[in-house]
Amino acid sequence: MTLAETTALELLEAHNHGVLGTIHAERGVDLTPIVYATHERFLGSPVDLVKLKSSLRLQRERNLESDARATLLIERWDRNDWSKLWWVRAELRWTGEDGAGLSDVLASRLAYAFPQYEDKPFATVLVFEVVRATGWSAGGASS
């Protein structure tokens, strides 16, 4: 069954990780697993200093500078009980460098949700507006 947008948004808020899709100018869609936090119709994902990487300037940031659209997919999978399956797709728009003034709020929510982020080891927090949320459920979607 198709989920109402309010239900899709509730599931988005109740979870904290998914797969982010941005658009690379040459390759097309770039998919990256991310963690996130929400505040109203905004979502923030850290560019953190915790994990080793070759650069603090991630490809997803470069992609967003060229095309501010992104998509986040979250889902619930149960191999044994397909009546519990659901997914939510959030259409996002990156708010730019200022983060719609929500970087600090979302950084605090990330620090609360993940002990690894307690000291907010972020180079930045990518802030997105949730433009639309859609989804599907095999039965009653629940966390």
Contacts in CASP RR format, 6 or more apart in sequence:
PFRMAT RR
TARGET T0000
AUTHOR 0000-0000-0000
METHOD contacts of the structure
MODEL  1
MTLAETTALELLEAHNHGVLGTIHAERGVDLTPIVYATHERFLGSPVDLV
KLKSSLRLQRERNLESDARATLLIERWDRNDWSKLWWVRAELRWTGEDGA
GLSDVLASRLAYAFPQYEDKPFATVLVFEVVRATGWSAGGASS
1 136 0 8 1.000
1 137 0 8 1.000
1 138 0 8 1.000
1 139 0 8 1.000
1 140 0 8 1.000
2 134 0 8 1.000
2 135 0 8 1.000
2 136 0 8 1.000
3 11 0 8 1.000
3 86 0 8 1.000
3 88 0 8 1.000
3 134 0 8 1.000
3 135 0 8 1.000
3 136 0 8 1.000
3 137 0 8 1.000
3 141 0 8 1.000
5 132 0 8 1.000
5 133 0 8 1.000
5 134 0 8 1.000
7 137 0 8 1.000
7 141 0 8 1.000
8 88 0 8 1.000
8 89 0 8 1.000
8 90 0 8 1.000
8 133 0 8 1.000
8 134 0 8 1.000
8 135 0 8 1.000
9 41 0 8 1.000
9 130 0 8 1.000
9 133 0 8 1.000
11 74 0 8 1.000
11 86 0 8 1.000
11 88 0 8 1.000
11 141 0 8 1.000
11 143 0 8 1.000
12 38 0 8 1.000
12 43 0 8 1.000
12 72 0 8 1.000
12 74 0 8 1.000
12 88 0 8 1.000
12 90 0 8 1.000
12 130 0 8 1.000
12 133 0 8 1.000
13 38 0 8 1.000
14 143 0 8 1.000
15 74 0 8 1.000
15 143 0 8 1.000
16 35 0 8 1.000
16 36 0 8 1.000
16 37 0 8 1.000
16 113 0 8 1.000
16 114 0 8 1.000
17 33 0 8 1.000
17 34 0 8 1.000
17 35 0 8 1.000
17 36 0 8 1.000
17 74 0 8 1.000
18 33 0 8 1.000
18 34 0 8 1.000
18 35 0 8 1.000
18 36 0 8 1.000
18 72 0 8 1.000
18 73 0 8 1.000
18 74 0 8 1.000
18 75 0 8 1.000
19 31 0 8 1.000
19 32 0 8 1.000
19 33 0 8 1.000
19 34 0 8 1.000
19 72 0 8 1.000
19 73 0 8 1.000
19 74 0 8 1.000
20 31 0 8 1.000
20 32 0 8 1.000
20 33 0 8 1.000
20 34 0 8 1.000
20 45 0 8 1.000
20 60 0 8 1.000
20 70 0 8 1.000
20 71 0 8 1.000
20 72 0 8 1.000
21 29 0 8 1.000
21 30 0 8 1.000
21 31 0 8 1.000
21 32 0 8 1.000
21 60 0 8 1.000
21 70 0 8 1.000
21 71 0 8 1.000
21 72 0 8 1.000
21 73 0 8 1.000
22 29 0 8 1.000
22 30 0 8 1.000
22 32 0 8 1.000
22 59 0 8 1.000
22 60 0 8 1.000
22 63 0 8 1.000
22 64 0 8 1.000
22 67 0 8 1.000
22 69 0 8 1.000
22 70 0 8 1.000
23 29 0 8 1.000
23 30 0 8 1.000
23 63 0 8 1.000
23 66 0 8 1.000
23 67 0 8 1.000
23 69 0 8 1.000
23 70 0 8 1.000
24 30 0 8 1.000
24 59 0 8 1.000
24 63 0 8 1.000
25 63 0 8 1.000
25 66 0 8 1.000
25 67 0 8 1.000
30 59 0 8 1.000
30 60 0 8 1.000
30 63 0 8 1.000
32 60 0 8 1.000
34 45 0 8 1.000
34 72 0 8 1.000
35 45 0 8 1.000
35 46 0 8 1.000
35 110 0 8 1.000
35 113 0 8 1.000
35 114 0 8 1.000
36 43 0 8 1.000
36 44 0 8 1.000
36 45 0 8 1.000
36 72 0 8 1.000
36 110 0 8 1.000
37 43 0 8 1.000
37 44 0 8 1.000
37 106 0 8 1.000
37 109 0 8 1.000
37 110 0 8 1.000
37 112 0 8 1.000
37 113 0 8 1.000
38 44 0 8 1.000
38 106 0 8 1.000
38 109 0 8 1.000
38 130 0 8 1.000
39 102 0 8 1.000
39 105 0 8 1.000
39 106 0 8 1.000
39 109 0 8 1.000
41 129 0 8 1.000
41 130 0 8 1.000
42 95 0 8 1.000
42 100 0 8 1.000
42 102 0 8 1.000
42 106 0 8 1.000
42 127 0 8 1.000
42 128 0 8 1.000
42 129 0 8 1.000
42 130 0 8 1.000
43 72 0 8 1.000
43 90 0 8 1.000
43 92 0 8 1.000
43 106 0 8 1.000
43 127 0 8 1.000
43 128 0 8 1.000
43 130 0 8 1.000
44 102 0 8 1.000
44 106 0 8 1.000
44 110 0 8 1.000
44 125 0 8 1.000
44 126 0 8 1.000
44 127 0 8 1.000
44 128 0 8 1.000
45 125 0 8 1.000
45 126 0 8 1.000
45 128 0 8 1.000
46 107 0 8 1.000
46 110 0 8 1.000
46 117 0 8 1.000
46 122 0 8 1.000
46 124 0 8 1.000
46 125 0 8 1.000
46 126 0 8 1.000
47 56 0 8 1.000
47 58 0 8 1.000
47 61 0 8 1.000
47 122 0 8 1.000
47 123 0 8 1.000
47 124 0 8 1.000
47 125 0 8 1.000
47 126 0 8 1.000
48 117 0 8 1.000
48 121 0 8 1.000
48 122 0 8 1.000
48 123 0 8 1.000
49 56 0 8 1.000
49 121 0 8 1.000
49 122 0 8 1.000
49 123 0 8 1.000
50 116 0 8 1.000
50 117 0 8 1.000
50 121 0 8 1.000
56 123 0 8 1.000
60 70 0 8 1.000
60 126 0 8 1.000
61 126 0 8 1.000
64 70 0 8 1.000
64 94 0 8 1.000
64 96 0 8 1.000
64 126 0 8 1.000
68 93 0 8 1.000
68 94 0 8 1.000
68 96 0 8 1.000
69 91 0 8 1.000
69 92 0 8 1.000
69 93 0 8 1.000
69 94 0 8 1.000
70 92 0 8 1.000
70 93 0 8 1.000
70 94 0 8 1.000
70 128 0 8 1.000
71 89 0 8 1.000
71 90 0 8 1.000
71 91 0 8 1.000
71 92 0 8 1.000
72 89 0 8 1.000
72 90 0 8 1.000
72 92 0 8 1.000
72 128 0 8 1.000
73 87 0 8 1.000
73 88 0 8 1.000
73 89 0 8 1.000
73 90 0 8 1.000
74 87 0 8 1.000
74 88 0 8 1.000
74 90 0 8 1.000
75 85 0 8 1.000
75 86 0 8 1.000
75 87 0 8 1.000
75 88 0 8 1.000
76 84 0 8 1.000
76 85 0 8 1.000
76 86 0 8 1.000
76 87 0 8 1.000
76 141 0 8 1.000
77 85 0 8 1.000
78 84 0 8 1.000
78 85 0 8 1.000
82 138 0 8 1.000
83 138 0 8 1.000
83 139 0 8 1.000
84 138 0 8 1.000
84 139 0 8 1.000
84 142 0 8 1.000
85 137 0 8 1.000
85 138 0 8 1.000
85 139 0 8 1.000
86 135 0 8 1.000
86 136 0 8 1.000
86 137 0 8 1.000
86 138 0 8 1.000
86 139 0 8 1.000
86 140 0 8 1.000
86 141 0 8 1.000
87 135 0 8 1.000
87 136 0 8 1.000
88 133 0 8 1.000
88 134 0 8 1.000
88 135 0 8 1.000
89 133 0 8 1.000
89 134 0 8 1.000
89 135 0 8 1.000
90 130 0 8 1.000
90 132 0 8 1.000
90 133 0 8 1.000
91 130 0 8 1.000
91 131 0 8 1.000
91 132 0 8 1.000
91 133 0 8 1.000
91 134 0 8 1.000
92 128 0 8 1.000
92 129 0 8 1.000
92 130 0 8 1.000
92 131 0 8 1.000
93 128 0 8 1.000
93 129 0 8 1.000
93 131 0 8 1.000
94 126 0 8 1.000
94 127 0 8 1.000
94 128 0 8 1.000
95 102 0 8 1.000
95 127 0 8 1.000
95 128 0 8 1.000
95 129 0 8 1.000
96 127 0 8 1.000
99 125 0 8 1.000
99 127 0 8 1.000
100 127 0 8 1.000
100 129 0 8 1.000
101 127 0 8 1.000
102 127 0 8 1.000
103 124 0 8 1.000
103 125 0 8 1.000
103 127 0 8 1.000
106 125 0 8 1.000
106 127 0 8 1.000
107 117 0 8 1.000
107 120 0 8 1.000
107 122 0 8 1.000
107 125 0 8 1.000
108 120 0 8 1.000
110 117 0 8 1.000
110 120 0 8 1.000
110 122 0 8 1.000
110 125 0 8 1.000
111 117 0 8 1.000
111 118 0 8 1.000
111 119 0 8 1.000
111 120 0 8 1.000
END
